[in-house]
């Protein structure tokens, strides 16, 4: 199986990950698809990779980055691509089995590459999509997007309003964060879900996006955070990053200009999640012309296309989307 592998230049210099890749048996057929990128040429290289992928020149895509936020933002905005980060073997398997991700981004500065890099690569290479109920999630995510006429913008008048949303897997964490925000004097717009009944993250990503002009902040929740972040990033103007720690939130906000926070209940306990939310709210994004280019990508939610999608029975649809 041919797999495109992109390695960030400074990461290779620090950890010499190319040696690991070249000795990995699952990548034996992909040695001609290994490339190096940096802050100057990343967009050109990623756009070329996307074109090659759509023409079937390779089946999957591995990116070895520092924090993974830059590649994640670009790739998750491309229609038909689901981008996910992997931190261990379990998450590498999960992103294939649940999200049908053909892109695995490995954030070297958030793992121990000497212990985990090979294991993550191997798990991603051999895992397969389990389909089932996850097919509907992807249908919603991809099928309800249309050409974006306008960029979604947060309230032009700064306010202490936060729009939050989750699927069933992120419900409990959403409720805890909502209580915390209310206690700190924020107005919370909660688009649901409102129970533990099984539903779909992409629906609530769209519901969050529909309320963003009323707010200054947005926070999404699901099981790993990856599905909700992919859903939110499909909208032009949104930069959603999955942050599991306050340090992650600071980096995502300052360096990558993340304007939307996403958390996964699997990776965030209540105490850590509340500290992460506080860091996100308190950190001011810095202008970065490199990643500002990401704002040129994205789509808009098309209600007509949404209604045409055949949803499986029992799905809970936010009233904003009907």
N, C-alpha and C positions, 0 to 999 in steps of 0.2 A: 504494500500500500504506500503510495506516494504521499508524503507529508511535507509541507512547506515549513521551514524553521527559520524564524527571525530572532536575532540576538542583539540586544542593545550593546553598543560598543564598550561603554564604561563598565558594564557588568562583566563582559568577557575579560576585560583587562584585570578586574579585581578577583574574579573567581575562576577564570579560564574554563568556562562552561563548554567551549567548543570541543575540548578534549573529551568531555563526557558524552556529548552528542555524537561525535564521530566513532565512539566505541559502543554506542547503544545498538543492540541487534535489531530492535524494532524500527530503527531509522536507517538501516543498511541500504535501502533502496532510495533514500532521499538525500544522499550526500550532495547532489547537484542542485538541491533546492534550499541550501543553507545560505543565509545572507546576513550581513551586519547592517544595523541602522544606528543613527544618532539624532540629536536634536535638530540638525540642519536638513537631513534628507528623509526623515521618517515618513512624512506625508506622501512623498513621491513613491517610496518603496511600498507603503501600505496600499496605496491606490492601485499600484501595479499588481500586487498580490491579490487584491479583490477581483481585478479583471481576470487574472489567471484562474482563480477559483471558479468564477462564473463560467469559464470556458472549459472546465473539467481537467485542468492540468495537474491538479492535486486534490485529494479528498478531504484532508484535514490540515490544520494550521496550528503550529505551536509558536508562541511568542515568549521569549525569556527577557523580562523587563526588570526595572528596579521595584516600583510600586504597582505597576500594571494599570494605573489610571489613564494614562495617555492612550495606549492601544485600546483599552476597553471603551473609552468614550468614542473613538473613531469607528471601531468595528460594530459596536452596538447600534450605531446610527445607520448602518447600511441595511437596506431592506433584504430580508432573506438570511441575514447573518445573526447568529446569537453568540455573543461573547461572554465567556465566563472565566473567572480566576480559579486556580486550584492551589490549595495549600498543603494537601497531603493526598495519599492514595484514594481515600474515601471520597473526597470532594472531586477528584479527577474522574472517578467512576460516576459520581452523581451528575456531573454536568453533561455527560453523555447520555446516561440512562433517563434522566428526567427532562433536561432542557434540549436534548438533541444538538448540543453545541458541537460544531465542527471546528471551533476555535478554543484553544486552551492557553490562557495567559498565566505564566508562572511568575509571581512577584518575589524575586530573589531576596530583596531586603526585608521580606516579611516571613521568610522561612529559613531553615538551615540547608543551603543547597548541597553541601557535602553529604548530608544524610538523606535528603528527600528528592533531589532533582530527578535521578534515574527512576525512582519509584513512581513519581507523578507522571513522567513521560510514558512509562510502561502501562500504567493503569489507563491513561487516556487512549493509548494506541489500541488496546485490546477490548475496551468496553464498547457496548453497542446500545443504541436507543431502544428503550423498552416500550415505546409507543403508548397504547392504552389511552388513559384520560389526558396524558400530556399532549397528545396530538391536538386536542381542542384548544389548549392553551396557545400552541404555536399558530393554529389557524387564526385565532383572535389577534394575536400579536402581529402577524404578517398580513392577514387578509383585510384588516380594518384600516390600513394605512393608505392615504392618498397624497398627492403632491401638496406640499405646504405652500400656501399663499402668504401666510404671515408667520412671523416668529412669535412664539409664546413668551410673554414678558411678565415678570413679577410686578406688583403694584408700583406705580411711579411715585406714590407717596409712601415713604417708609412707615411701616406699622408693626405692631407686635402680634401679627396674625400668622398662624402656621396652619397649612393644610396638611392633613395626615390621612393615610389610607393603607389598608393591608388586605391580604387574603386570610383564610382561616388559620394558616400556619403562623402568621405574624400577628394574629389578633391580640393575644395576651400581652405581647410586648408593646403593641400600639396603645392598649389601654393604660399600661403603666406609664408610658411616655406622655400620653394625653393628660393624665392626672398631674404629673410632674410639671408640665408646661402651664397648666391652669393655676397651680400653686405659685408659679413664678410670675403670674400676671399676664400670660399670653392668651389671646383669643384663639381657640382651636376650631377649625372647620374639619369635621370628621366625615369623610365620604364613605366609611364602612371598610370592611364588612363589620357586621354587628353581632356575630356569633361564631361558633366553632364549626358551623355547617360547611362542608366542602364547597369551595368556589375557586375562582381563577385570578391570579395576580394581575394579568394583563387588563382585566376589566377595571380594576381599581387604580391601575396606573393611568388609564384614560380618564377616570373620574378625578384623580388628583390634578392632572393637567388642565381639566376644564375649570378648575377653581383657582389656578395659580394667579391670574390677574388681580384677585382679591387679597393676596397675601404677600408677605415678604420672605417667607420661608416655606419649604415643603419637605416632608419626611415620609418615606414609604417603607413598608415592612413585608417580608415573606419568610420562607424557611431558611434559605441561604442568603437572600438579598439579591441574588443574581437575576432571577426571573423578573422581579419588580424593577430593577435597574435597567434591564434590557427594554422593558415596556416603556419606561419613562424616557429613556434616551432616544426612542424612535421619534419623539416630538422635537421639532426644530426649536432651538432656543434653550432646551434643557440639558444640563450636564449633571447627571446623577451618578454618584460614586458610592460603592458599598464600603462602609467604614465600620470596623469591629472594635476599634479602640479610639480614645481621644487623640492619640498620635496620628492615626490614620486620618481622622477628620481634619486635623490641622494641615497635614500635607495636601489632602484633596482640595481643601478650601483655598489655601494660600497659593499653591503652585499650579494647580489645574483649574482653579476657578469654579469648583463644584458649586452649583447653586441649588442642588437638591441632594439631601442625605438619604441613604438607604441602609437599612440594617437587617440582618438575618437573625431570627430567633435561635437558630441552631448555634450560632457563634457568639451571641451576646447575652450575658446574664443581666439582670435588671440593674444592678449597681453600675456595672461598666457601661451599659447602654445609656443611662442617664448622664454620666460624665461625658460620654461621646456626644450626646445631644447638646450639652452645655458648651462644649468646645466648638461645635459647628456653629452655634448661634453667636458665640463671642468672637469668632475669627473672621476677619475681613478678607475677602478674596483680593489677590493682587493681579494686576493686569499682566497677561502673558501672551504676547502676539503669536507665539508658536501654537498654543492650544486654542487660541481664539479662532483659528481657522476651522475648528470643529463646528463652530456655529453655522457654517455654511451648509451643513448636512442635517437631514431630518425630514420628517413627514408630518402630516396632520391626521387627526382621527376623523374618519369618514363614517358618519352614522348610518348612511344608506348601505355601505358595504358591510358594516357590522350586522345589520338586520338580515343580510343575505346569508350570513354564516350559520350553518346548522349546528346549534349548540346541543351538547348532550343533556339528557334530562337531569333535573335537579339543580341546575346552575342558578346561582343567585346573581342577578344583574342589578347594578346600581341604578336607581331611578333616573339619575342624570343622563344615562346612556340610552334610555328607552325612547 
